[in-house]
Amino acid sequence: LGFLATRMQRLVQAVVRQSVSSAAAVQARNASTTKYFDKLMVANRGEIACRVFRTAKKLGIRTVAVYSEADKEAVHVQMADEAVCIGPAPTNQSYLNMDAILAAARKTGAQAIHPGYGFLSENADFSQACRDNKIAFIGPPPEAMYKLGDKIRSKQLARAAGVSTVPGYAGEVNSEAEAIKISREIGYPVMLKASHGGGGKGMRVAWNDDDVNLNFQISREEA
């Protein structure tokens, strides 16, 4: 009887675990298909916009594309439920034009903007502008972008939080002479990095004083 009771107890426990697992799976599945918005705009183009549109359609969310005059026949424009031209071909007059993008969102009634990658995806001012216009920005809040977009501030925050960082100088360097002084203290080789550089821009390796002199201004201009 004791043996049977033990077997029965294990069986009941197994059934309970299976029921809990099934309930969790259903909950996760429902969460993955929850619709938070009725209409979504993608402030980007090409494959990234197409991927977001495909997912939005699966969730029953209407989609809005933005495009430059040069991209009016692009695939992402054809995929969207609505499309708005936001300017001429140069990206600084279209895909980087915050005012035009926000105006398009207001015009179409888009409740959220997905920035894709590149363009305005890491622009804290754009994230803040979306908030100010009561449009959800699908990405980090502006506070996080302001703090982490600046390489100096982000390194200082990491150190304050006890996170390991690459040894170096976590402050602003204003001249070649100052850069050389700091580089000598650290020891060559060193890497010069622009505080607002991104995507590898504004990074230069310096093996000696001459390299610092040469690359300091190049890093600044490139970033």
N, C-alpha and C positions, 0 to 999 in steps of 0.2 A: 504493500500500500504506500509506504514511504517512497519507493521508487516511482510508482505511478504518479504520485502527487508532485514529485520533482519534475517529471517529464511534462505533466500538465502545466505546471508553473512556467517552465521554459517555453512551452508552446504559446501560452497566453502572452508572455513577454515578447516573443517573436512577432505575434499578430499585432500587438500594440506598436512595436517599433515600425512594422510595415505600414500601419495606418498613419503613424506620425510622418513617416517618410513620404507617403502618398499625398498627405495633406500639404506638406512642405513643397512638394513638387508642383501641386496644383496652384498653391499660393505664388510660387516663383513664376509659373507660366502666366498667371493672371497679371502679375506685376510687370512682366516683360511685354504685355500687350495693352497696358494701361494707356489711354489717350489723354495727354495733359493739355493739348491744344487742338483747336479745330483747323487752324491755318498756320503754316510754317513757311518762312522765307529762308532761302539759302543765299548768303551774300558772297557768292563765289561762282565758279564756272567749272566746266570740264567734268572729269570723273568723280571728283569729290562731291559735286552737286548732284550728280546722277545717283550716287550711292545713298545719299541722304534722302533723295526723292523716293527711291525704291522702298526704303524702310518706312518712310512716312505713309506711303500708299498702303503698305501692309497693315499699318495701324489705323487706317481710315482718316488720315490727316490730309487736308487739301494743301497744295504746294504752290509757292510763288518763286519764280526765277527772276533774277536780274541779269541784264546783259548790256554790253557796250554795243555801239553801232556796228562794230566789226563782227560781233558774235550773234547777230540776230537769227542766223540759221543753225546755230549750234545745237547739239543733241540735248543738252540740259534744258534749253529753252523749249524744245518740243515736248520734253517729258513732263514739264510742269503744267499744273492746271491753269495758272496765269503767269504772265511774264511782263516785266516792265523794263524799258530802256532807261539806263541811268547815265548815259553820256557817250562821248566819242571814244575811240579806240585806246588812247593813252590811259593806262591804269590809274594815274593820279587824277584823272577826270571822270573815272567811272567806278571801278571796283575798290578804289581807295577814297572815294568821295562819300564821306559819312552822311552829309546832308541829303544827298540824292538817294542814298540807300534807305535812310530813315523816312524820307518823304514817300518812297515807294511802299514801305511797310505800312505807313498810315493810310495811304491811298487804297491799298488792297485789303486792309484790315488784318494783316498778319499779326498774330499774337506773340510770335517768337521768331528770333533770327538765329540761324546756325551759320557761323562764320567760315566753316570749312577749315582749311589750313592755309598759312600764308596770308597775304592781304591784311585784313583787319582782325585776324583771329587772336593776335597777341597785343592788340591795341587797347590799353586800359581806358583811354578816353572814349572809345567806341562802346565798350562795355558799360561805362558810366552813362553815356548818352542813351543807350537802350533802356537802362533803368529809369532815367529821367523822363523818358517817353512812355513808361509803363509797358515796355516790350521786353519779354524774357530773352536774355542773352544765353544761348546754350554754350556755356564755357565758364571759366573762372570768374569770380566777382572782381570788380575793378580794384578792390583793396589788395587782393592777392597779386594781381598783375603789376600794380604800382610797386609793391615790395620786391617781387621776384624778377621783374623785367630789368631792374637795375642790378648789374652783376656785383657792384660794391655793396649795396644794401642787402642783397640776398646772401652774400657771403657772411656779412656781419650777423644777420639773423641766424644763419646756420651755426655759427660759432657760439652765439648766445644760447642756442638750444642744445649745445653739446654735440652737434653733428660734426663728424670728421670732415675737414676740408683740405684741399691741396695747399701745402705751405706756400706762403707768399704774402704780399702786401694787400690788405683789405681797406684801401683808402684811395682817394683821388690823386692822381699824379698829373701835375700841370705843365711839366717841361721836360725836355730831353735831359737836362742836367740832373733833375730830381730823379728821373727814371734810371739814369746811370748809377747814381748814388745808392738807390734801393737795390738795383740789380747786383751791385758789388756786395752788398750786405747779405743778400740771399745766396749768391754764388751762381755763376754761369754754368749751363745755359738757363735762360729764363724765357717765359712766353709773355709777350705783350698782348693784353686783351682789352678791347674797348668796353667801357662799362655798359653801353647800350647796343653793342654789336650782337647780331643774332645769325644763326645758320652758318657759323664759321667765319662770318665777316669780322674784320678788325682783329684778327689773330695773327701774330708774327713771332717766330722763334728768333731769339737773339743769343749769339754765342760769345759776344764781346761788346765793348763800348761802342765800336763803330756800327755794329748791327743795331744797337739801341737807337743811335743817332739817326740811322737810315730809316728804321721801321716805325719809330714813334709817330711821326706825322702821317705815314702811310696808313697805319692802323686807325688813326683818328679820322682821316678823310674817307677811308673805305667804309667805316661804320656809319 
